[in-house]
Protein backbone atom coordinates (compact mmCIF):
# COMPACT_ATOMS: atom_id res chain seq x y z
CA UNK A 1 0.00 0.00 0.00
CA UNK A 2 1.20 3.55 -0.71
CA UNK A 3 1.81 5.83 2.24
CA UNK A 4 2.83 9.37 3.15
CA UNK A 5 5.42 10.27 5.79
CA UNK A 6 5.90 13.65 7.45
CA UNK A 7 8.99 15.61 6.43
CA UNK A 8 10.12 16.74 9.88
CA UNK A 9 9.19 17.18 13.53
CA UNK A 10 7.36 20.43 12.69
CA UNK A 11 4.85 18.58 10.46
CA UNK A 12 1.78 16.56 11.52
CA UNK A 13 -0.52 14.42 9.33
CA UNK A 14 -4.15 13.43 9.73
CA UNK A 15 -6.53 11.27 7.65
CA UNK A 16 -9.96 12.92 7.70
CA UNK A 17 -11.67 10.03 5.94
CA UNK A 18 -13.70 9.55 2.78
CA UNK A 19 -14.78 12.76 1.04
CA UNK A 20 -15.64 11.41 -2.38
CA UNK A 21 -18.80 11.53 -4.44
CA UNK A 22 -20.40 8.57 -6.16
CA UNK A 23 -18.25 9.11 -9.25
CA UNK A 24 -14.98 8.81 -7.31
CA UNK A 25 -14.12 12.52 -7.25
CA UNK A 26 -12.48 13.86 -4.09
CA UNK A 27 -14.51 16.72 -2.61
CA UNK A 28 -12.04 19.12 -0.98
CA UNK A 29 -14.75 21.62 -0.09
CA UNK A 30 -16.04 19.06 2.44
CA UNK A 31 -12.99 19.82 4.59
CA UNK A 32 -12.86 23.41 5.80
CA UNK A 33 -11.10 22.98 9.19
CA UNK A 34 -8.65 20.65 10.91
CA UNK A 35 -9.41 18.96 14.24
CA UNK A 36 -7.05 19.62 17.16
CA UNK A 37 -6.68 15.89 17.90
CA UNK A 38 -6.29 12.80 15.75
CA UNK A 39 -2.93 13.37 14.12
CA UNK A 40 -0.72 10.37 13.34
CA UNK A 41 1.51 9.42 16.25
CA UNK A 42 4.04 7.75 13.94
CA UNK A 43 4.02 10.49 11.28
CA UNK A 44 3.10 7.95 8.58
CA UNK A 45 -0.32 7.31 7.05
CA UNK A 46 -1.55 4.74 4.57
CA UNK A 47 -3.08 6.45 1.52
CA UNK A 48 -6.67 5.45 0.73
CA UNK A 49 -8.58 6.32 -2.44
CA UNK A 50 -11.26 8.96 -1.80
CA UNK A 51 -9.74 10.18 1.46
CA UNK A 52 -8.69 13.74 2.29
CA UNK A 53 -5.62 14.38 4.43
CA UNK A 54 -4.62 17.43 6.46
CA UNK A 55 -1.02 18.55 6.91
CA UNK A 56 -0.19 20.89 9.80
CA UNK A 57 3.10 22.77 9.41
CA UNK A 58 4.52 24.77 12.32
CA UNK A 59 7.02 27.49 11.48
CA UNK A 60 9.97 28.63 13.56
CA UNK A 61 8.13 31.88 14.28
CA UNK A 62 5.20 30.16 15.99
CA UNK A 63 2.83 30.36 13.02
CA UNK A 64 0.92 27.26 11.97
CA UNK A 65 -0.09 26.62 8.37
CA UNK A 66 -2.38 23.92 6.99
CA UNK A 67 -2.63 22.11 3.66
CA UNK A 68 -4.94 19.40 2.45
CA UNK A 69 -4.59 16.79 -0.25
CA UNK A 70 -6.66 13.88 -1.48
CA UNK A 71 -6.21 10.61 -3.32
CA UNK A 72 -8.44 10.18 -6.35
CA UNK A 73 -6.84 6.99 -7.68
CA UNK A 74 -3.87 4.67 -7.30
CA UNK A 75 -2.13 2.74 -9.97
C-alpha positions as a LaTeX table, in Angstrom:
\begin{tabular}{lrrr}
\hline
Residue & $x$ (\AA) & $y$ (\AA) & $z$ (\AA) \\
\hline
Unk1 & 0.00 & 0.00 & 0.00 \\
Unk2 & 1.20 & 3.55 & $-0.71$ \\
Unk3 & 1.81 & 5.83 & 2.24 \\
Unk4 & 2.83 & 9.37 & 3.15 \\
Unk5 & 5.42 & 10.27 & 5.79 \\
Unk6 & 5.90 & 13.65 & 7.45 \\
Unk7 & 8.99 & 15.61 & 6.43 \\
Unk8 & 10.12 & 16.74 & 9.88 \\
Unk9 & 9.19 & 17.18 & 13.53 \\
Unk10 & 7.36 & 20.43 & 12.69 \\
Unk11 & 4.85 & 18.58 & 10.46 \\
Unk12 & 1.78 & 16.56 & 11.52 \\
Unk13 & $-0.52$ & 14.42 & 9.33 \\
Unk14 & $-4.15$ & 13.43 & 9.73 \\
Unk15 & $-6.53$ & 11.27 & 7.65 \\
Unk16 & $-9.96$ & 12.92 & 7.70 \\
Unk17 & $-11.67$ & 10.03 & 5.94 \\
Unk18 & $-13.70$ & 9.55 & 2.78 \\
Unk19 & $-14.78$ & 12.76 & 1.04 \\
Unk20 & $-15.64$ & 11.41 & $-2.38$ \\
Unk21 & $-18.80$ & 11.53 & $-4.44$ \\
Unk22 & $-20.40$ & 8.57 & $-6.16$ \\
Unk23 & $-18.25$ & 9.11 & $-9.25$ \\
Unk24 & $-14.98$ & 8.81 & $-7.31$ \\
Unk25 & $-14.12$ & 12.52 & $-7.25$ \\
Unk26 & $-12.48$ & 13.86 & $-4.09$ \\
Unk27 & $-14.51$ & 16.72 & $-2.61$ \\
Unk28 & $-12.04$ & 19.12 & $-0.98$ \\
Unk29 & $-14.75$ & 21.62 & $-0.09$ \\
Unk30 & $-16.04$ & 19.06 & 2.44 \\
Unk31 & $-12.99$ & 19.82 & 4.59 \\
Unk32 & $-12.86$ & 23.41 & 5.80 \\
Unk33 & $-11.10$ & 22.98 & 9.19 \\
Unk34 & $-8.65$ & 20.65 & 10.91 \\
Unk35 & $-9.41$ & 18.96 & 14.24 \\
Unk36 & $-7.05$ & 19.62 & 17.16 \\
Unk37 & $-6.68$ & 15.89 & 17.90 \\
Unk38 & $-6.29$ & 12.80 & 15.75 \\
Unk39 & $-2.93$ & 13.37 & 14.12 \\
Unk40 & $-0.72$ & 10.37 & 13.34 \\
Unk41 & 1.51 & 9.42 & 16.25 \\
Unk42 & 4.04 & 7.75 & 13.94 \\
Unk43 & 4.02 & 10.49 & 11.28 \\
Unk44 & 3.10 & 7.95 & 8.58 \\
Unk45 & $-0.32$ & 7.31 & 7.05 \\
Unk46 & $-1.55$ & 4.74 & 4.57 \\
Unk47 & $-3.08$ & 6.45 & 1.52 \\
Unk48 & $-6.67$ & 5.45 & 0.73 \\
Unk49 & $-8.58$ & 6.32 & $-2.44$ \\
Unk50 & $-11.26$ & 8.96 & $-1.80$ \\
Unk51 & $-9.74$ & 10.18 & 1.46 \\
Unk52 & $-8.69$ & 13.74 & 2.29 \\
Unk53 & $-5.62$ & 14.38 & 4.43 \\
Unk54 & $-4.62$ & 17.43 & 6.46 \\
Unk55 & $-1.02$ & 18.55 & 6.91 \\
Unk56 & $-0.19$ & 20.89 & 9.80 \\
Unk57 & 3.10 & 22.77 & 9.41 \\
Unk58 & 4.52 & 24.77 & 12.32 \\
Unk59 & 7.02 & 27.49 & 11.48 \\
Unk60 & 9.97 & 28.63 & 13.56 \\
Unk61 & 8.13 & 31.88 & 14.28 \\
Unk62 & 5.20 & 30.16 & 15.99 \\
Unk63 & 2.83 & 30.36 & 13.02 \\
Unk64 & 0.92 & 27.26 & 11.97 \\
Unk65 & $-0.09$ & 26.62 & 8.37 \\
Unk66 & $-2.38$ & 23.92 & 6.99 \\
Unk67 & $-2.63$ & 22.11 & 3.66 \\
Unk68 & $-4.94$ & 19.40 & 2.45 \\
Unk69 & $-4.59$ & 16.79 & $-0.25$ \\
Unk70 & $-6.66$ & 13.88 & $-1.48$ \\
Unk71 & $-6.21$ & 10.61 & $-3.32$ \\
Unk72 & $-8.44$ & 10.18 & $-6.35$ \\
Unk73 & $-6.84$ & 6.99 & $-7.68$ \\
Unk74 & $-3.87$ & 4.67 & $-7.30$ \\
Unk75 & $-2.13$ & 2.74 & $-9.97$ \\
\hline
\end{tabular}
